[in-house]
Amino acid sequence: MQGNEYSSGAYQMLDLICPAAAAMSKRVGGFVAGLPAIAVERPHALRVFEIGCGTGRTTLALLESREDLVIRAADNEPAMLDQARGNLSQHIGQGRVQLIEADAHPPCGSFHLAVKMWWRRPIRCIIFSKPIVTKC
């Protein structure tokens, strides 16, 4: 896989069902790119929780939108996470993405943003931009 190529049959089907899917993911990335930087002591400081990451299309758009992101991306479907691991392997290796098998509840930790894309018609995106802190 190179760049934004997805070998996944799931995304080939998604592109047929919803031709605007790739553009919508890029719009989410564009929105996040426009958010103000967060002053912290280390790089990659904007912590994002992505709900239902699927094979990683929106995750990739978020990562490409700005360098200071780290994402914890969750999906409850192991097959989708396997595809996401392949599609995001470079970013996983850099420590910018952690994939977890989970439902929509945020894992332990704190996040600056939570993102969820719905690919059913109409396509929707929700971005929660208030800090989220979960305790375990």
C-alpha positions in Angstrom: 0.0 0.0 0.0 1.3 3.4 -0.9 0.0 6.8 0.3 -3.8 6.8 0.4 -4.4 3.6 -1.5 -6.7 1.2 0.3 -6.6 -2.4 -0.8 -9.7 -3.0 1.3 -12.8 -4.3 -0.4 -14.7 -2.5 2.3 -13.6 0.9 1.1 -14.1 0.0 -2.6 -17.7 -0.8 -1.6 -17.9 2.4 0.5 -16.8 4.5 -2.5 -19.5 2.9 -4.6 -22.2 3.5 -2.0 -21.0 6.9 -0.9 -18.8 8.6 -3.5 -18.3 11.6 -1.1 -16.7 9.4 1.7 -13.1 10.3 0.9 -13.9 14.0 0.6 -15.8 14.0 3.9 -12.9 12.4 5.7 -10.6 15.1 4.3 -13.1 17.8 5.4 -12.9 16.4 9.0 -9.1 16.6 8.8 -9.4 20.2 7.5 -11.6 21.2 10.4 -9.2 19.7 12.9 -6.3 21.4 11.1 -7.9 24.7 11.8 -8.1 24.2 15.5 -5.7 26.2 17.6 -2.5 24.5 18.8 -2.3 23.3 22.4 0.7 24.5 24.4 2.3 21.5 26.0 5.7 20.3 26.9 6.0 17.6 24.2 5.3 17.2 20.5 2.3 15.3 19.2 0.1 16.8 21.9 -3.4 17.1 20.6 -5.0 13.8 21.8 -7.9 12.5 19.8 -10.3 9.6 20.5 -11.9 8.3 17.3 -15.0 6.3 17.6 -15.6 3.6 15.0 -12.4 4.1 13.0 -13.1 1.2 10.6 -10.2 0.7 8.3 -8.6 4.1 9.1 -9.8 6.4 6.3 -10.7 9.3 8.6 -7.9 8.4 11.0 -5.4 9.0 8.1 -7.1 12.3 7.1 -6.8 13.5 10.7 -3.1 12.4 10.9 -2.4 14.2 7.6 -4.1 17.4 8.8 -1.5 18.2 11.4 1.7 16.9 13.0 0.8 17.4 16.6 -1.9 14.7 16.8 -1.9 11.4 18.6 -5.0 9.3 18.1 -6.5 6.4 20.0 -8.9 4.9 17.5 -11.5 2.3 18.5 -13.6 -0.1 16.5 -15.6 -3.1 17.7 -14.9 -5.1 14.6 -11.6 -7.0 14.6 -11.5 -7.4 10.8 -11.8 -3.6 10.4 -9.0 -3.1 12.9 -6.8 -5.6 11.0 -7.2 -3.5 7.9 -6.6 -0.3 9.8 -3.3 -1.7 11.1 -2.2 -2.3 7.6 -3.4 1.1 6.3 -1.9 3.0 9.2 1.2 1.0 9.9 3.6 3.9 9.4 1.8 6.1 11.8 1.4 3.2 14.3 5.2 2.7 14.1 5.7 6.4 14.8 3.5 6.2 17.9 0.9 8.6 16.6 -1.9 6.0 16.5 -3.1 3.3 18.9 -5.8 1.0 17.7 -8.1 -0.6 20.3 -11.0 -3.0 20.0 -13.8 -1.2 21.9 -17.2 0.3 21.6 -17.9 4.0 21.7 -16.9 4.6 25.4 -13.6 6.5 25.6 -10.8 4.4 27.2 -8.9 5.5 30.3 -7.1 8.8 29.7 -7.7 12.3 28.6 -8.5 13.6 25.1 -8.9 17.0 23.6 -11.2 15.8 20.9 -13.5 12.9 20.0 -14.5 12.3 16.4 -17.2 10.0 14.9 -18.1 9.7 11.2 -21.3 8.0 10.1 -21.2 6.6 6.5 -24.9 6.1 6.2 -27.0 8.6 4.3 -26.9 11.4 5.1 -23.2 11.3 6.0 -22.6 12.9 9.4 -19.7 13.8 11.5 -19.6 14.8 15.1 -16.6 16.4 16.7 -16.6 16.9 20.4 -14.1 19.6 21.1 -14.4 19.8 24.9 -11.8 17.9 26.9 -12.8 14.4 27.8 -11.3 12.7 30.9 -12.1 9.1 31.8 -11.0 7.4 34.9 -10.7 3.7 35.5 
